[in-house]
Amino acid sequence: MSLLEITDLKVHFPIKRGVVFDRTIGHVRAVDGVSLTIERGQTYGLVGESGCGKTTLGRAVLRLVDITEGQVWFGDRDLAGLDTETMRRERRHLQMVFQDPLGSLNPRQNIGSILLEGLQAHGIGGPADDQEMSQSERRARTLQDQRARVVDALERVGLSARALTRYPHEFSGGQRQRIGIARALVLRPDLIICDEPVSALDVSIQAQVLNLLEGLQKELGLTYLVIAHDLAVVRHVSDVVGVMYLGSLVEEASGDDLYETPMHPYTRSLMSAVPVPDPQVEDARERILLAGDLPSPAAPPPGCRFHTRCPWRQEERCDTERPELRTVRGTHKVACHYAEQILSGEIRPREEYAERIVHGTGAGAATATGTRSGSGTT
Ligand SMILES: Nc1ncnc2c1ncn2[C@@H]1O[C@H](COP(=O)(O)OP(=O)(O)OP(=O)(O)O)[C@@H](O)[C@H]1O
C-alpha cells in the first residue's frame, strides 16, 4: 500500500468582501484537482513557480488549511475525513519542515523546550501505564525519556546536547534548519513534508542539508514530500517529480525521465530557465521565454490552464478542453493534448512565439527561430 495517496484534492479559499467580510465574491483555486501517490521510503518532489499552489497542497495534507474536496489517504485513513481531535493525534506521523527556520522557531524558547513541545503535546515517552510508581517518579522518568529522544534527534542532525539550553538566534541558518529537521524527527514520523527546505540557505549549505535529509531517509525509512521552486534541488533528492501549474499537476515522472525528456511545454520552459554549469551545453540549449504573467488562480483560464502562455497552443481544443493527466509511457504522465506531437516536432510553435523560442549557437550567441524547437533540453 502507498503511504500517501491524494485524490482529486481541491483547496479553494473564499474571497470575502463587505464591512464584516460576510460576502463571498469568488474563490482562489489554490489547489484544483490534484491526484498523486507517494510510496513508502520515497521522495516526491513538487515543483512550480511561486503561487502555483505547492505550499497549500502540503498544508492541506496536514489539514492546516481546509480541504474543499478530495481525499488524502495516509495508509488506510482518509485524513480529509478525520475530526479535528483525531487529526491532531494523527499529525505525529506527518511532520513539516519549513522554509524559514528562524521564522518557524520561537525566539524565546530554548532548543530543548522547542523540541520537547511536540513530545509533550502528544504525550510521548515515559514508563508504561501498568508500572507502579508515584506521580513525581513517573514525571521524572517521562522527562528523562523525552530528553533522551530529543538528544537522539539532535545527534542525528549533527548537533549535540549542548544545543538544548541555547536559543535559535545563537545558531547559523544551516544549523537552524537542522533544528527544524530535529523537531520533525523527534516524533518519529513516517512522512515529512519539506517546504522549500533549503531556499533560505546559502548555496554552500544547501547540499549539506539535502545530504542530511537523504541520509536520514535511508537510516529511518522516512518518506518525503519535498516542495521547491528550484528544479535542481528537487532533482537532487526526488524519486518522482511532479510539476504544478496554476493549481494542477501538468507533468509527473521519475526524476531522470522528467529531466531528460520534459514533455509538457510548461516543464520545458521551466527546465530551459535553469542554468547549466557546462558553458558548451549552456550555449547550445533551447530557451523558451514564456509570454505574459501567471493568470490569477481566482479566475483560471478555461480549457488547458496553460493555453494562454503556450507556444504550441492549438485553437479550440486547448482553449476549451481541460487535459487530463494521462500516462504517456511507463510512469511518465502529462496533462497536454498534444505532448507527443509537440515533442516529435509534428506540431510547431505558433508564429507569434518565434522570438521566444531561442537556440544557442554553441558560440555563445543566441539566435531566434520559429521552427521546431528540438526534442527537449539537454
Ligand atoms: N490562506 C489563504 N487565503 C487566500 N488565498 C491564499 C491563501 N494561501 C494561499 N493563497 C493563494 O493561493 C495561491 C497558491 O499559494 P501557495 O502559497 O500555495 O503557492 P506556492 O506555489 O507555494 O507559492 P510560494 O512558493 O510563493 O509559497 C496563491 O495565489 C496564494 O495567494
The ligand as a Tripos MOL2 file, in Angstrom:
@<TRIPOS>MOLECULE
LIG
   31    33     1     0     0
SMALL
NO_CHARGES

@<TRIPOS>ATOM
      1 N1         -4.9700   31.4880    3.2860 N.pl3     1 LIG1
      2 C1         -5.1190   31.9110    2.0280 C.ar      1 LIG1
      3 N2         -6.1720   32.6560    1.6670 N.ar      1 LIG1
      4 C2         -6.3500   33.0740    0.3960 C.ar      1 LIG1
      5 N3         -5.5050   32.7790   -0.6230 N.ar      1 LIG1
      6 C3         -4.4240   32.0450   -0.3250 C.ar      1 LIG1
      7 C4         -4.1640   31.5600    0.9960 C.ar      1 LIG1
      8 N4         -3.0000   30.8320    0.9840 N.ar      1 LIG1
      9 C5         -2.5700   30.8630   -0.3000 C.ar      1 LIG1
     10 N5         -3.4160   31.5890   -1.0640 N.ar      1 LIG1
     11 C6         -3.2890   31.8120   -2.5190 C.3       1 LIG1
     12 O1         -3.2580   30.5420   -3.1450 O.3       1 LIG1
     13 C7         -2.3570   30.5440   -4.2530 C.3       1 LIG1
     14 C8         -1.3320   29.4580   -4.0480 C.3       1 LIG1
     15 O2         -0.4690   29.8100   -2.9810 O.3       1 LIG1
     16 P1          0.7030   28.8630   -2.4360 P.3       1 LIG1
     17 O3          1.3910   29.5960   -1.3180 O.co2     1 LIG1
     18 O4          0.1520   27.5340   -2.1770 O.co2     1 LIG1
     19 O5          1.6530   28.7790   -3.7030 O.3       1 LIG1
     20 P2          3.1610   28.3180   -3.7960 P.3       1 LIG1
     21 O6          3.2920   27.6500   -5.1100 O.co2     1 LIG1
     22 O7          3.5300   27.5310   -2.5890 O.co2     1 LIG1
     23 O8          3.9250   29.6910   -3.8120 O.3       1 LIG1
     24 P3          5.1040   30.1940   -2.8740 P.3       1 LIG1
     25 O9          6.2840   29.3880   -3.2790 O.co2     1 LIG1
     26 O10         5.2170   31.6520   -3.2220 O.co2     1 LIG1
     27 O11         4.6340   29.9530   -1.4590 O.co2     1 LIG1
     28 C9         -1.7500   31.9370   -4.3050 C.3       1 LIG1
     29 O12        -2.4830   32.6840   -5.2480 O.3       1 LIG1
     30 C10        -1.9730   32.4670   -2.9100 C.3       1 LIG1
     31 O13        -2.0960   33.8750   -2.9250 O.3       1 LIG1
@<TRIPOS>BOND
     1     1     2 1
     2     2     3 ar
     3     2     7 ar
     4     3     4 ar
     5     4     5 ar
     6     5     6 ar
     7     6     7 ar
     8     6    10 ar
     9     7     8 ar
    10     8     9 ar
    11     9    10 ar
    12    10    11 1
    13    11    12 1
    14    11    30 1
    15    12    13 1
    16    13    14 1
    17    13    28 1
    18    14    15 1
    19    15    16 1
    20    16    17 2
    21    16    18 1
    22    16    19 1
    23    19    20 1
    24    20    21 2
    25    20    22 1
    26    20    23 1
    27    23    24 1
    28    24    25 2
    29    24    26 1
    30    24    27 1
    31    28    29 1
    32    28    30 1
    33    30    31 1
@<TRIPOS>SUBSTRUCTURE
     1 LIG1         1 GROUP 0 **** ****
